[in-house]
Amino acid sequence: MESKYSILTDSERFGRFFAEYRDHFVKIAYSYLYDMDAARDIVTDSFVYVWERRYELSSEQNLKGYVYMCVRNRCISWLRERSVRVRIEDELSRSAEWKLRLSVDSLSDNDISDKLFLNEVSEVFRDRMASMPRRTREIFEASRNENMTYKEIALRYGISVRSVTAEIQTALRLLRASLRDYLP
């Protein structure tokens, strides 16, 4: 009967032990992890760990039990790390989803964009009105703000209806030129 200790000191015998039990331990690791690559890596690392510490182990230790405990402990560590990784990935995914939703909401939030657009258009309109000749501006405002007819405006300013028409056309041309980027 071979002693267990001789398996730990003879590389050829340890290699046979590895070849005989590797698949058994891979199945055990896989039953914990459900990841075949990780299971194989853990089993290989566990055997390497045992081989590197072969002189620290006593000849009375159950070698299969020791390898099993190494595999089990490494599986637990892998699962804990995986759990942390999954939580971080979920958090990053939620954060990315939130940012995307916020971007879509901000782009599609017509209330805010409409207000900004309206404010900008209003500012351009006010600036253009302020820069118009006084008489053109007053005639335009009488037509639009006071709802006066061309004839009423002509009587107020002592000009012809044709002159009122020309002044309003001038005001509209100036406004169209200033607001061309905002008009459809």
C-alpha positions in Angstrom: 0.0 0.0 0.0 1.4 3.4 -1.0 1.5 6.1 1.7 -0.3 9.3 1.0 2.8 11.2 1.7 4.7 9.5 -1.1 2.0 10.8 -3.5 2.7 14.3 -2.4 6.4 14.0 -3.0 6.5 12.1 -6.2 5.5 14.2 -9.1 4.6 11.2 -11.3 2.3 9.7 -8.7 0.8 13.1 -8.0 0.2 13.5 -11.8 -1.7 10.2 -11.8 -3.7 11.3 -8.8 -4.5 14.5 -10.6 -5.5 12.7 -13.8 -7.7 10.2 -11.8 -9.6 12.8 -9.8 -9.6 15.9 -11.9 -12.9 15.3 -13.7 -14.5 14.3 -10.4 -13.6 17.6 -8.8 -14.5 19.5 -12.0 -18.0 18.1 -11.7 -18.2 19.1 -8.1 -17.0 22.6 -8.8 -19.4 22.9 -11.8 -22.3 21.9 -9.5 -21.5 25.0 -7.5 -20.7 27.4 -10.2 -22.5 26.4 -13.4 -19.5 27.6 -15.3 -17.4 24.9 -16.8 -14.3 27.1 -17.6 -14.3 28.5 -14.0 -14.8 25.0 -12.6 -11.8 23.7 -14.6 -9.6 26.7 -13.6 -10.5 26.3 -9.9 -9.7 22.6 -9.9 -6.4 23.1 -11.6 -5.5 25.9 -9.2 -6.5 23.8 -6.3 -4.2 20.9 -7.4 -1.4 23.4 -8.0 -2.0 24.8 -4.5 -1.7 21.4 -3.0 1.4 20.5 -4.9 3.1 23.8 -3.9 2.3 23.1 -0.2 3.1 19.4 -0.4 5.8 19.5 2.3 3.5 21.4 4.7 0.9 18.6 4.7 1.0 15.7 7.0 1.0 12.1 5.7 -2.1 11.4 7.7 -4.3 14.0 5.9 -6.9 12.7 3.5 -5.6 14.1 0.2 -8.9 13.8 -1.6 -10.7 15.6 1.3 -8.0 18.3 1.3 -8.3 18.9 -2.4 -12.1 18.9 -2.0 -11.9 21.6 0.7 -9.5 23.7 -1.6 -12.0 23.4 -4.5 -15.0 24.2 -2.2 -13.3 27.3 -0.7 -12.2 28.5 -4.1 -15.7 28.1 -5.4 -17.1 30.1 -2.5 -14.6 32.9 -3.2 -15.4 32.8 -6.9 -19.2 33.0 -6.2 -18.7 35.9 -3.8 -16.6 37.8 -6.4 -19.1 37.0 -9.1 -21.9 38.3 -6.9 -20.1 41.6 -6.4 -19.3 41.8 -10.1 -23.0 41.2 -11.0 -24.1 43.8 -8.5 -21.7 46.3 -9.9 -22.7 45.5 -13.5 -26.4 45.9 -12.5 -25.6 49.2 -10.9 -23.7 50.4 -14.0 -26.5 49.2 -16.2 -29.1 51.0 -14.1 -27.0 54.1 -14.2 -26.5 53.9 -17.9 -30.2 53.3 -18.4 -31.1 56.2 -16.2 -28.7 58.5 -18.2 -30.2 57.3 -21.5 -33.8 57.8 -20.2 -32.9 61.3 -18.9 -31.4 62.2 -22.3 -34.4 60.9 -24.2 -36.7 62.7 -21.7 -34.9 65.9 -22.0 -34.9 65.7 -25.8 -38.5 64.8 -25.9 -39.7 67.1 -23.1 -41.5 69.6 -25.4 -42.5 71.8 -22.5 -38.9 72.8 -21.6 -37.7 72.9 -25.1 -40.8 74.8 -26.3 -40.3 77.4 -23.5 -36.6 77.8 -24.4 -37.5 78.1 -28.1 -40.3 80.5 -27.3 -38.0 82.7 -25.1 -35.4 82.8 -27.8 -37.8 83.7 -30.5 -39.4 86.3 -28.3 -36.1 87.9 -27.6 -35.2 88.0 -31.3 -38.7 89.5 -32.1 -38.3 92.2 -29.4 -34.8 93.1 -30.6 -36.0 93.4 -34.2 -39.1 95.4 -33.3 -36.9 97.8 -31.2 -34.5 98.3 -34.2 -37.3 99.1 -36.7 -38.1 102.7 -37.7 -40.5 104.2 -35.1 -43.4 104.7 -37.6 -43.1 101.2 -39.1 -43.1 99.7 -35.6 -46.1 101.7 -34.5 -48.2 100.9 -37.6 -47.3 97.2 -37.3 -48.2 97.1 -33.6 -51.5 99.0 -34.3 -52.4 96.3 -36.8 -51.3 93.3 -34.7 -51.8 94.3 -31.1 -54.7 96.7 -31.3 -56.5 94.8 -34.1 -57.0 98.0 -36.1 -57.9 97.8 -39.8 -55.6 99.3 -42.4 -58.2 102.1 -42.9 -58.2 102.9 -39.2 -54.4 103.0 -39.1 -54.4 105.3 -42.1 -56.8 107.7 -40.4 -54.8 107.7 -37.2 -51.5 108.5 -38.9 -52.9 110.6 -41.7 -51.5 108.4 -44.5 -53.0 106.4 -47.3 -54.0 102.7 -46.9 -51.4 101.9 -49.5 -48.7 103.5 -47.2 -50.0 101.4 -44.3 -49.8 98.3 -46.4 -46.2 99.2 -47.4 -45.2 99.8 -43.8 -46.6 96.5 -42.6 -44.9 94.6 -45.5 -41.6 96.3 -44.5 -42.1 95.2 -40.9 -42.9 91.6 -41.9 -39.9 91.5 -44.3 -37.6 92.7 -41.5 -39.1 90.2 -39.0 -38.9 87.3 -41.5 -35.2 88.1 -42.1 -34.5 88.1 -38.3 -36.5 85.0 -37.6 -35.6 82.9 -40.7 -33.8 80.3 -38.6 -36.9 79.8 -36.5 -39.5 79.7 -39.2 -40.5 76.4 -40.9 
